[in-house]
Amino acid sequence: MKKTFAALVALTATIVPLATAAGQTLTVRVSDTLLGLNQKWAEGYQAGHPAAVIQVTGGSTAAVFATLAESKADLIFVSRAIRYKEAQACEVALGRRPADAKVAVSGLAVYVNTNNPVRVVTYDELEDIFRGKTQNWKELAGGRDQTITVYAPATNSVTGELFNEEVLNGRGFAAGVRLLAGQAVVKAVAADPQGIGFGALTPAEAVQFLSIKRARSSTPVTPTADSIARRIYPVSRYVYSYASPAASPAAIQAYLGWIRSDAGQQAAKDAGFFALPATSRPSQ
């Protein structure tokens, strides 16, 4: 069921002269997995700008892009970059490609039990494990002759969506994968020497993070807040905004400026995302 919420957010007359007319609304649509993040952004912005309105509603990422092409949104926030057909639809409907901005980084860690000797895996190996093609640890470098137990969060979660789209190419998990919610994945791996799972970058007792290689010839990268934020770690991607050419440039600039400020990026971290490096943000 599609989740929705509305956040009332203000744009002050001194910062955004075009957005102070009574009743003016900035219509924002976001990917469902970004609702919590956008709620924090809306609440944080509202605390310092109590005068006009921003309405935020969630939906599938494809549907969110469609609302932009259909001129039903001034600004959208999505969990991935725009695809060719989505960009083409916007260009036909709006006359040009919508302006984009990077607003945060999404990332995850892959866990195994500390008793597991495997330390490094490739994208292909991860795909084979979570698609059910590889079922014994001995098929991986350093692995013992033990059945692999696979745990994962649902694909409608932030990390589940990221893993499914970036590692599994949208094909979803094998039937034997045990889907768990929240911190249950890391707890399950901590209790299971044969387990593997993924989720938030949260250190836990009896669990270690695997280093990931994009390909066999690549250098393995361990997940850290820095390697994810700088997009060195493979299982990471930017969170994007796209603005309608018809929307008020001043209103869009003011809101995105705050989101990409230190305060807005701290709100992203509080929501479980990673802050953009300072070099990826405009000067404030």
Buried (B, 14 or more C-beta within 10 A) or exposed (E): EEEEBEBBBBBBEEBBEEBBEEEBEBBBBBBBBBBBBBBBBBEBBBEEBEBBBBBBBBBBBEEBBBBBBEBBBBBBBBBBBBEEEBBEBBEEBBEEEBBBBBBBBBBBBBBBBEEBEBBBBBBBBBBBBBBBEBBEBEBBEEBBEEEBBBBBBEBEBBBBBBBBBBBBEEEEBBEEBBBBEEEBBBBBBBEBBBBBBBBBBEEBEBBBBBBBBBEEEEEBBBBBBEBBBBBBBBBBBBBBBBBBBEBBEBBBBBBBBBBBBEBBBEBBBEBBBBBBEEEBBEEE
